[in-house]
Amino acid sequence: MTTETGRSYHNTSSVYCLPNDTAEQDRLDMQSSAIKSTLEGRVTLAPLPPNPSKILDIGCGTGHASLDIARQYPSAQVYGLDITPVPERAVSQAPPNLHFLTGNIFDVDPTALAGTHEGGEPSSLATALQPYTFTHVFARMIFMGMNDWPGLISRACSLLVPGGYLELQELDSWFSDASGAHIEPPFEEAISTAVQERGIDFRAGSHAAERLRAAGFVDVEVHRRPWIIKALPGEPESEMTRYVSRAMPAMVEEFLRKLVLPQADRWGGEDVVQQWLSGAKDGDIFSIPGSHADYFVTIGRKPES
Ligand SMILES: C[S@@+](CC[C@H](N)C(=O)[O-])C[C@H]1O[C@@H](n2cnc3c(N)ncnc32)[C@H](O)[C@@H]1O
């Protein structure tokens, strides 16, 4: 764990740059609940058999989705994996079929699957993550920690039984108005350059289907849902709209502070970036009615042979 400007961060080799403190855990819980309401109360859209046997939630965060999945599928042993230990409040609520693991998915060897990892018991990842044993591998909103999607998908594929499902739920960080016209914040190029240099894909949602097909997954299906950032006049506010208006401005500021401020010289100097930072919460993506980004649920089936 490292600490900066009063916030704490993971201290692993993952490219993930968001904090992991209580404030961030509260945000993740709010986001989790808002995503679930966007999906009409469901966490997973995968067409799972009634009694799946083993499910993995990669980058489980505060364990919200893992908890829901474990309750929905009591037949399954459910594993929630994250580089940061899940908060005690999730551990204490876990039913007996839910197991939380601390580790980096990229430390799992995709062929031997005998991983070492940062923190926790070295043997637990390798014991839990046996190849060809999972009915379902699920990952939601992990794009900020992913700099090798083909590597992640290949690890997931190794874990799945033939016929098992990989489900990726990711947002495209690309904002449009109600007509579909792109809304470009003044710092867009700076943020997108910084994430590209880390190998992060801000369009991981819409790229997921082609990635699953390229890895050999079949019956790939995509469900797209808008995240409405600012409701149109007269339209009711959704849980998602309330969540993004409360939490997203601070997150944009955090990206700017963490990713762009250290490179300020490239973008006109520290004063320019500080100005972006102080104006981020009043930017067009938060004020233009109908402003939205797209959330993609992409599911593929591992072929039988
Ligand atoms: C934005 S959070 C989403 C959490 C959760 N999936 C959800 O939807 O509520 C992304 C999570 O991915 C985790 N993460 C990032 N890189 C990871 C990696 N390489 N292996 C495992 N977890 C990772 C982070 O620690 C963080 O908790």
The ligand as an ORCA input file, in Angstrom:
! r2SCAN-3c Opt
* xyz 0 1
  C     -13.003      0.021    -11.020
  S     -12.696     -1.321     -9.956
  C     -14.086     -2.385    -10.301
  C     -14.367     -3.345     -9.185
  C     -15.478     -4.353     -9.440
  N     -15.193     -5.210    -10.572
  C     -16.797     -3.680     -9.607
  O     -17.300     -3.613    -10.732
  O     -17.346     -3.197     -8.607
  C     -11.371     -2.210    -10.731
  C     -10.750     -3.221     -9.813
  O      -9.820     -4.003    -10.563
  C      -8.731     -4.306     -9.697
  N      -7.576     -4.674    -10.525
  C      -6.888     -3.838    -11.344
  N      -5.905     -4.520    -11.956
  C      -5.970     -5.809    -11.509
  C      -5.222     -6.985    -11.801
  N      -4.206     -6.935    -12.663
  N      -5.572     -8.149    -11.196
  C      -6.603     -8.176    -10.309
  N      -7.350     -7.076    -10.004
  C      -7.043     -5.915    -10.606
  C      -8.542     -3.025     -8.894
  O      -7.819     -3.220     -7.699
  C      -9.986     -2.595     -8.658
  O     -10.481     -3.085     -7.429
*
